[in-house]
Amino acid sequence: MSNQHNFKHSELTSEIIKAAYYVYEYHGFGHLESVYKNSLAICLRKRGFKVKIEEAITVYFETEVVGDFKADLVVNNTVILELKAVEKIHPKHEVQLVNYLKSTEIEVGLLINFGEELKIKRKVFNNELKRSQRRIP
């Protein structure tokens, strides 16, 4: 058994990755992010997953709302997908996904870039760590 199966939600992320490859093989390189996002949502739903597109997530400072963002896709209320269609993944894209994870109870995210090559990065932010960082002074 590979190490991948020891990761949190590895079976779900494995199925998401398979679907992303299918979408990429179908469309190829060069479409807008929205084409990949909508196609991946359809593909995942056809495979039996619950998928939310542009899921609104509120960001708090202590107990007050300070902003919000929209996650590209949320699968089974368990994995956030941040999709890109750029030349290469930039560190700010990874930080963006980690910040999304910090702001939710979701612990696993995938950054998927439908660039010249399909690139996928997995990010995890444990809920216990989130709670310890949210202490109010």
Backbone as JSON Lines, residues from 0, in Angstrom:
{"i":0,"aa":"M","n":[0.85,-1.18,0.0],"ca":[0.0,0.0,0.0],"c":[0.89,1.24,0.0]}
{"i":1,"aa":"S","n":[0.56,2.22,-0.82],"ca":[1.38,3.42,-0.91],"c":[1.11,4.34,0.27]}
{"i":2,"aa":"N","n":[2.03,5.28,0.5],"ca":[1.87,6.25,1.59],"c":[0.65,7.13,1.4]}
{"i":3,"aa":"Q","n":[0.25,7.32,0.14],"ca":[-0.88,8.2,-0.15],"c":[-2.11,7.79,0.64]}
{"i":4,"aa":"H","n":[-2.29,6.49,0.9],"ca":[-3.48,6.0,1.58],"c":[-3.46,6.28,3.08]}
{"i":5,"aa":"N","n":[-2.37,6.79,3.59],"ca":[-2.29,7.14,4.99],"c":[-2.69,8.6,5.24]}
{"i":6,"aa":"F","n":[-2.89,9.37,4.18],"ca":[-3.25,10.77,4.31],"c":[-4.73,10.92,4.63]}
{"i":7,"aa":"K","n":[-5.06,12.0,5.32],"ca":[-6.45,12.32,5.64],"c":[-7.24,12.49,4.34]}
{"i":8,"aa":"H","n":[-8.36,11.81,4.26],"ca":[-9.27,11.85,3.1],"c":[-8.59,11.42,1.8]}
{"i":9,"aa":"S","n":[-7.64,10.49,1.89],"ca":[-6.88,10.08,0.71],"c":[-7.74,9.43,-0.36]}
{"i":10,"aa":"E","n":[-8.75,8.67,0.03],"ca":[-9.6,8.04,-0.98],"c":[-10.37,9.09,-1.77]}
{"i":11,"aa":"L","n":[-10.92,10.07,-1.07],"ca":[-11.66,11.14,-1.74],"c":[-10.74,11.96,-2.63]}
{"i":12,"aa":"T","n":[-9.57,12.37,-2.11],"ca":[-8.67,13.18,-2.93],"c":[-8.16,12.39,-4.13]}
{"i":13,"aa":"S","n":[-7.98,11.1,-3.98],"ca":[-7.56,10.26,-5.11],"c":[-8.63,10.28,-6.21]}
{"i":14,"aa":"E","n":[-9.89,10.2,-5.83],"ca":[-10.97,10.25,-6.82],"c":[-11.07,11.63,-7.48]}
{"i":15,"aa":"I","n":[-10.85,12.68,-6.7],"ca":[-10.86,14.04,-7.25],"c":[-9.73,14.19,-8.27]}
{"i":16,"aa":"I","n":[-8.56,13.67,-7.94],"ca":[-7.4,13.77,-8.84],"c":[-7.67,13.0,-10.13]}
{"i":17,"aa":"K","n":[-8.26,11.83,-10.03],"ca":[-8.62,11.06,-11.24],"c":[-9.58,11.87,-12.11]}
{"i":18,"aa":"A","n":[-10.56,12.5,-11.48],"ca":[-11.52,13.32,-12.23],"c":[-10.84,14.51,-12.89]}
{"i":19,"aa":"A","n":[-9.88,15.13,-12.18],"ca":[-9.15,16.27,-12.75],"c":[-8.36,15.84,-13.98]}
{"i":20,"aa":"Y","n":[-7.72,14.68,-13.92],"ca":[-7.0,14.17,-15.09],"c":[-7.96,13.9,-16.25]}
{"i":21,"aa":"Y","n":[-9.12,13.37,-15.95],"ca":[-10.1,13.1,-17.0],"c":[-10.52,14.42,-17.67]}
{"i":22,"aa":"V","n":[-10.82,15.43,-16.87],"ca":[-11.22,16.73,-17.41],"c":[-10.09,17.32,-18.24]}
{"i":23,"aa":"Y","n":[-8.86,17.2,-17.74],"ca":[-7.71,17.76,-18.47],"c":[-7.49,17.03,-19.79]}
{"i":24,"aa":"E","n":[-7.62,15.71,-19.78],"ca":[-7.47,14.95,-21.01],"c":[-8.58,15.31,-22.0]}
{"i":25,"aa":"Y","n":[-9.76,15.57,-21.51],"ca":[-10.89,15.91,-22.35],"c":[-10.71,17.29,-23.0]}
{"i":26,"aa":"H","n":[-10.38,18.29,-22.2],"ca":[-10.29,19.67,-22.7],"c":[-8.9,20.06,-23.19]}
{"i":27,"aa":"G","n":[-7.86,19.47,-22.61],"ca":[-6.51,19.91,-22.94],"c":[-6.2,21.25,-22.3]}
{"i":28,"aa":"F","n":[-5.16,21.86,-22.8],"ca":[-4.62,23.11,-22.24],"c":[-5.23,24.31,-22.95]}
{"i":29,"aa":"G","n":[-5.43,25.41,-22.21],"ca":[-5.75,26.68,-22.84],"c":[-7.13,27.25,-22.59]}
{"i":30,"aa":"H","n":[-7.97,26.55,-21.86],"ca":[-9.3,27.09,-21.56],"c":[-9.25,28.0,-20.35]}
{"i":31,"aa":"L","n":[-10.3,28.76,-20.16],"ca":[-10.45,29.57,-18.96],"c":[-10.69,28.67,-17.75]}
{"i":32,"aa":"E","n":[-10.33,29.17,-16.59],"ca":[-10.52,28.43,-15.35],"c":[-11.97,27.96,-15.19]}
{"i":33,"aa":"S","n":[-12.93,28.81,-15.58],"ca":[-14.35,28.47,-15.4],"c":[-14.74,27.22,-16.17]}
{"i":34,"aa":"V","n":[-14.13,26.97,-17.33],"ca":[-14.42,25.77,-18.1],"c":[-14.0,24.54,-17.32]}
{"i":35,"aa":"Y","n":[-12.8,24.58,-16.75],"ca":[-12.31,23.44,-15.97],"c":[-13.15,23.26,-14.7]}
{"i":36,"aa":"K","n":[-13.48,24.37,-14.05],"ca":[-14.25,24.32,-12.8],"c":[-15.62,23.67,-13.03]}
{"i":37,"aa":"N","n":[-16.33,24.14,-14.04],"ca":[-17.66,23.6,-14.31],"c":[-17.58,22.15,-14.78]}
{"i":38,"aa":"S","n":[-16.58,21.83,-15.58],"ca":[-16.41,20.46,-16.06],"c":[-16.07,19.52,-14.91]}
{"i":39,"aa":"L","n":[-15.18,19.95,-14.03],"ca":[-14.8,19.12,-12.89],"c":[-15.99,18.91,-11.96]}
{"i":40,"aa":"A","n":[-16.79,19.94,-11.76],"ca":[-17.99,19.8,-10.92],"c":[-18.93,18.76,-11.52]}
{"i":41,"aa":"I","n":[-19.15,18.82,-12.81],"ca":[-20.02,17.85,-13.49],"c":[-19.45,16.44,-13.35]}
{"i":42,"aa":"C","n":[-18.18,16.32,-13.61],"ca":[-17.51,15.02,-13.54],"c":[-17.62,14.41,-12.14]}
{"i":43,"aa":"L","n":[-17.38,15.21,-11.12],"ca":[-17.44,14.71,-9.74],"c":[-18.87,14.35,-9.34]}
{"i":44,"aa":"R","n":[-19.84,15.16,-9.77],"ca":[-21.24,14.84,-9.46],"c":[-21.65,13.53,-10.12]}
{"i":45,"aa":"K","n":[-21.21,13.32,-11.36],"ca":[-21.53,12.07,-12.06],"c":[-20.92,10.87,-11.34]}
{"i":46,"aa":"R","n":[-19.86,11.11,-10.59],"ca":[-19.22,10.04,-9.82],"c":[-19.82,9.9,-8.42]}
{"i":47,"aa":"G","n":[-20.87,10.66,-8.16],"ca":[-21.61,10.5,-6.9],"c":[-21.21,11.42,-5.77]}
{"i":48,"aa":"F","n":[-20.39,12.43,-6.05],"ca":[-19.95,13.35,-5.0],"c":[-20.85,14.57,-4.93]}
{"i":49,"aa":"K","n":[-20.95,15.12,-3.73],"ca":[-21.67,16.38,-3.51],"c":[-20.67,17.51,-3.77]}
{"i":50,"aa":"V","n":[-21.0,18.39,-4.72],"ca":[-20.07,19.45,-5.11],"c":[-20.77,20.8,-5.03]}
{"i":51,"aa":"K","n":[-20.13,21.72,-4.34],"ca":[-20.62,23.11,-4.29],"c":[-19.65,23.97,-5.09]}
{"i":52,"aa":"I","n":[-20.19,24.82,-5.95],"ca":[-19.38,25.74,-6.76],"c":[-19.46,27.12,-6.14]}
{"i":53,"aa":"E","n":[-18.3,27.78,-6.05],"ca":[-18.22,29.15,-5.52],"c":[-18.85,29.24,-4.13]}
{"i":54,"aa":"E","n":[-18.5,28.29,-3.28],"ca":[-19.02,28.23,-1.91],"c":[-18.51,29.42,-1.1]}
{"i":55,"aa":"A","n":[-19.44,30.22,-0.58],"ca":[-19.08,31.39,0.22],"c":[-18.58,30.95,1.6]}
{"i":56,"aa":"I","n":[-17.44,31.49,1.99],"ca":[-16.86,31.18,3.29],"c":[-16.5,32.5,3.96]}
{"i":57,"aa":"T","n":[-16.99,32.67,5.19],"ca":[-16.8,33.91,5.92],"c":[-15.52,33.84,6.75]}
{"i":58,"aa":"V","n":[-14.78,34.93,6.78],"ca":[-13.54,35.03,7.56],"c":[-13.82,35.93,8.77]}
{"i":59,"aa":"Y","n":[-13.38,35.45,9.94],"ca":[-13.59,36.18,11.19],"c":[-12.26,36.64,11.78]}
{"i":60,"aa":"F","n":[-12.32,37.74,12.5],"ca":[-11.26,38.13,13.43],"c":[-11.93,38.09,14.78]}
{"i":61,"aa":"E","n":[-11.47,37.17,15.61],"ca":[-12.1,36.91,16.89],"c":[-13.57,36.57,16.63]}
{"i":62,"aa":"T","n":[-14.5,37.42,17.0],"ca":[-15.91,37.09,16.79],"c":[-16.57,37.95,15.72]}
{"i":63,"aa":"E","n":[-15.78,38.77,15.02],"ca":[-16.37,39.68,14.04],"c":[-15.99,39.3,12.62]}
{"i":64,"aa":"V","n":[-16.96,39.46,11.72],"ca":[-16.74,39.19,10.31],"c":[-15.83,40.26,9.73]}
{"i":65,"aa":"V","n":[-14.77,39.84,9.05],"ca":[-13.83,40.78,8.44],"c":[-13.71,40.6,6.93]}
{"i":66,"aa":"G","n":[-14.39,39.61,6.4],"ca":[-14.34,39.4,4.96],"c":[-14.9,38.04,4.6]}
{"i":67,"aa":"D","n":[-14.85,37.77,3.32],"ca":[-15.28,36.46,2.86],"c":[-14.58,36.13,1.56]}
{"i":68,"aa":"F","n":[-14.68,34.89,1.16],"ca":[-14.11,34.46,-0.11],"c":[-15.01,33.38,-0.67]}
{"i":69,"aa":"K","n":[-14.77,33.03,-1.89],"ca":[-15.53,31.96,-2.52],"c":[-14.56,30.87,-2.93]}
{"i":70,"aa":"A","n":[-14.76,29.7,-2.35],"ca":[-13.96,28.54,-2.73],"c":[-14.44,28.07,-4.09]}
{"i":71,"aa":"D","n":[-13.52,27.76,-5.0],"ca":[-13.92,27.33,-6.34],"c":[-14.87,26.14,-6.26]}
{"i":72,"aa":"L","n":[-14.44,25.08,-5.6],"ca":[-15.28,23.91,-5.4],"c":[-15.06,23.37,-3.99]}
{"i":73,"aa":"V","n":[-16.13,22.86,-3.39],"ca":[-16.04,22.13,-2.13],"c":[-16.7,20.78,-2.39]}
{"i":74,"aa":"V","n":[-15.95,19.71,-2.11],"ca":[-16.42,18.36,-2.4],"c":[-16.77,17.64,-1.09]}
{"i":75,"aa":"N","n":[-18.0,17.17,-1.02],"ca":[-18.5,16.42,0.15],"c":[-18.28,17.18,1.46]}
{"i":76,"aa":"N","n":[-18.27,18.49,1.41],"ca":[-18.01,19.33,2.6],"c":[-16.73,18.92,3.31]}
{"i":77,"aa":"T","n":[-15.78,18.34,2.56],"ca":[-14.58,17.75,3.15],"c":[-13.28,18.25,2.52]}
{"i":78,"aa":"V","n":[-13.32,18.61,1.24],"ca":[-12.1,19.03,0.53],"c":[-12.41,20.3,-0.26]}
{"i":79,"aa":"I","n":[-11.55,21.3,-0.07],"ca":[-11.64,22.54,-0.86],"c":[-10.74,22.39,-2.08]}
{"i":80,"aa":"L","n":[-11.28,22.75,-3.24],"ca":[-10.48,22.75,-4.46],"c":[-10.29,24.18,-4.92]}
{"i":81,"aa":"E","n":[-9.05,24.58,-5.07],"ca":[-8.71,25.88,-5.64],"c":[-8.15,25.58,-7.02]}
{"i":82,"aa":"L","n":[-8.81,26.09,-8.04],"ca":[-8.44,25.78,-9.42],"c":[-7.76,26.98,-10.07]}
{"i":83,"aa":"K","n":[-6.77,26.68,-10.88],"ca":[-6.06,27.7,-11.65],"c":[-5.91,27.2,-13.08]}
{"i":84,"aa":"A","n":[-5.74,28.13,-13.99],"ca":[-5.42,27.82,-15.38],"c":[-4.32,28.79,-15.8]}
{"i":85,"aa":"V","n":[-3.16,28.63,-15.17],"ca":[-2.05,29.55,-15.35],"c":[-0.8,28.79,-15.78]}
{"i":86,"aa":"E","n":[0.21,29.55,-16.2],"ca":[1.45,28.93,-16.67],"c":[2.08,28.05,-15.6]}
{"i":87,"aa":"K","n":[2.15,28.57,-14.38],"ca":[2.7,27.76,-13.29],"c":[2.09,28.2,-11.96]}
{"i":88,"aa":"I","n":[2.09,27.28,-11.02],"ca":[1.59,27.58,-9.68],"c":[2.58,28.51,-8.99]}
{"i":89,"aa":"H","n":[2.07,29.57,-8.44],"ca":[2.87,30.55,-7.71],"c":[2.67,30.29,-6.21]}
{"i":90,"aa":"P","n":[3.68,30.56,-5.39],"ca":[3.51,30.37,-3.94],"c":[2.29,31.07,-3.36]}
{"i":91,"aa":"K","n":[1.88,32.21,-3.93],"ca":[0.7,32.91,-3.41],"c":[-0.57,32.07,-3.6]}
{"i":92,"aa":"H","n":[-0.61,31.22,-4.63],"ca":[-1.76,30.34,-4.82],"c":[-1.84,29.31,-3.69]}
{"i":93,"aa":"E","n":[-0.69,28.81,-3.28],"ca":[-0.65,27.84,-2.19],"c":[-1.07,28.5,-0.88]}
{"i":94,"aa":"V","n":[-0.58,29.71,-0.64],"ca":[-0.93,30.46,0.58],"c":[-2.43,30.74,0.59]}
{"i":95,"aa":"Q","n":[-2.98,31.07,-0.55],"ca":[-4.42,31.34,-0.66],"c":[-5.21,30.11,-0.21]}
{"i":96,"aa":"L","n":[-4.84,28.94,-0.68],"ca":[-5.54,27.71,-0.29],"c":[-5.39,27.44,1.21]}
{"i":97,"aa":"V","n":[-4.2,27.62,1.74],"ca":[-3.99,27.41,3.18],"c":[-4.86,28.38,3.99]}
{"i":98,"aa":"N","n":[-4.97,29.62,3.54],"ca":[-5.82,30.58,4.24],"c":[-7.29,30.16,4.19]}
{"i":99,"aa":"Y","n":[-7.71,29.59,3.07],"ca":[-9.08,29.07,2.99],"c":[-9.28,27.96,4.01]}
{"i":100,"aa":"L","n":[-8.3,27.08,4.13],"ca":[-8.39,25.99,5.11],"c":[-8.42,26.54,6.53]}
{"i":101,"aa":"K","n":[-7.6,27.55,6.81],"ca":[-7.56,28.16,8.14],"c":[-8.92,28.73,8.54]}
{"i":102,"aa":"S","n":[-9.67,29.21,7.56],"ca":[-10.92,29.91,7.82],"c":[-12.14,29.0,7.9]}
{"i":103,"aa":"T","n":[-11.93,27.69,7.75],"ca":[-13.04,26.75,7.75],"c":[-12.72,25.58,8.69]}
{"i":104,"aa":"E","n":[-13.66,24.69,8.8],"ca":[-13.43,23.44,9.53],"c":[-12.91,22.37,8.57]}
{"i":105,"aa":"I","n":[-12.74,22.71,7.31],"ca":[-12.22,21.77,6.31],"c":[-10.7,21.72,6.47]}
{"i":106,"aa":"E","n":[-10.15,20.51,6.5],"ca":[-8.73,20.34,6.78],"c":[-7.89,20.05,5.54]}
{"i":107,"aa":"V","n":[-8.51,19.65,4.44],"ca":[-7.76,19.22,3.25],"c":[-8.16,20.06,2.05]}
{"i":108,"aa":"G","n":[-7.14,20.47,1.3],"ca":[-7.39,21.22,0.07],"c":[-6.48,20.74,-1.04]}
{"i":109,"aa":"L","n":[-6.97,20.89,-2.26],"ca":[-6.16,20.59,-3.43],"c":[-6.07,21.83,-4.3]}
{"i":110,"aa":"L","n":[-4.87,22.18,-4.67],"ca":[-4.62,23.25,-5.62],"c":[-4.37,22.56,-6.96]}
{"i":111,"aa":"I","n":[-5.26,22.79,-7.92],"ca":[-5.18,22.11,-9.21],"c":[-4.97,23.15,-10.29]}
{"i":112,"aa":"N","n":[-3.86,23.03,-11.0],"ca":[-3.56,23.95,-12.08],"c":[-3.69,23.23,-13.43]}
{"i":113,"aa":"F","n":[-4.65,23.7,-14.23],"ca":[-4.86,23.18,-15.57],"c":[-4.0,23.98,-16.55]}
{"i":114,"aa":"G","n":[-2.71,24.03,-16.3],"ca":[-1.76,24.74,-17.15],"c":[-1.29,23.85,-18.28]}
{"i":115,"aa":"E","n":[-0.09,24.13,-18.81],"ca":[0.43,23.3,-19.9],"c":[0.53,21.84,-19.48]}
{"i":116,"aa":"E","n":[0.81,21.62,-18.2],"ca":[0.75,20.29,-17.6],"c":[-0.19,20.39,-16.42]}
{"i":117,"aa":"L","n":[-0.93,19.34,-16.15],"ca":[-1.78,19.33,-14.98],"c":[-0.9,19.18,-13.75]}
{"i":118,"aa":"K","n":[-1.0,20.11,-12.82],"ca":[-0.23,20.07,-11.57],"c":[-1.19,20.13,-10.4]}
{"i":119,"aa":"I","n":[-0.94,19.3,-9.4],"ca":[-1.81,19.24,-8.23],"c":[-0.96,19.27,-6.97]}
{"i":120,"aa":"K","n":[-1.34,20.14,-6.05],"ca":[-0.66,20.22,-4.75],"c":[-1.7,20.02,-3.67]}
{"i":121,"aa":"R","n":[-1.35,19.22,-2.69],"ca":[-2.24,18.9,-1.58],"c":[-1.8,19.7,-0.36]}
{"i":122,"aa":"K","n":[-2.77,20.32,0.31],"ca":[-2.49,21.08,1.53],"c":[-3.4,20.59,2.64]}
{"i":123,"aa":"V","n":[-2.85,20.53,3.85],"ca":[-3.61,20.09,5.01],"c":[-3.37,21.1,6.14]}
{"i":124,"aa":"F","n":[-4.45,21.46,6.82],"ca":[-4.34,22.31,8.0],"c":[-5.26,21.73,9.05]}
{"i":125,"aa":"N","n":[-4.65,21.12,10.06],"ca":[-5.35,20.39,11.1],"c":[-6.23,21.3,11.94]}
{"i":126,"aa":"N","n":[-7.45,20.86,12.22],"ca":[-8.39,21.66,13.01],"c":[-7.89,21.95,14.42]}
{"i":127,"aa":"E","n":[-7.15,21.03,15.03],"ca":[-6.6,21.28,16.36],"c":[-5.64,22.47,16.33]}
{"i":128,"aa":"L","n":[-4.83,22.54,15.3],"ca":[-3.91,23.67,15.14],"c":[-4.68,24.97,14.92]}
{"i":129,"aa":"K","n":[-5.74,24.91,14.15],"ca":[-6.57,26.1,13.92],"c":[-7.11,26.63,15.23]}
{"i":130,"aa":"R","n":[-7.64,25.74,16.05],"ca":[-8.23,26.17,17.32],"c":[-7.17,26.78,18.24]}
{"i":131,"aa":"S","n":[-5.98,26.21,18.23],"ca":[-4.93,26.75,19.1],"c":[-4.47,28.13,18.63]}
{"i":132,"aa":"Q","n":[-4.59,28.39,17.33],"ca":[-4.18,29.7,16.8],"c":[-5.26,30.77,16.95]}
{"i":133,"aa":"R","n":[-6.46,30.37,17.28],"ca":[-7.57,31.32,17.38],"c":[-7.83,31.8,18.79]}
{"i":134,"aa":"R","n":[-6.87,31.65,19.66],"ca":[-7.05,32.12,21.03],"c":[-7.29,33.63,21.04]}
{"i":135,"aa":"I","n":[-8.26,34.03,21.82],"ca":[-8.53,35.47,21.96],"c":[-7.74,35.98,23.16]}
{"i":136,"aa":"P","n":[-6.96,37.07,22.94],"ca":[-6.13,37.58,24.03],"c":[-6.95,38.12,25.21]}
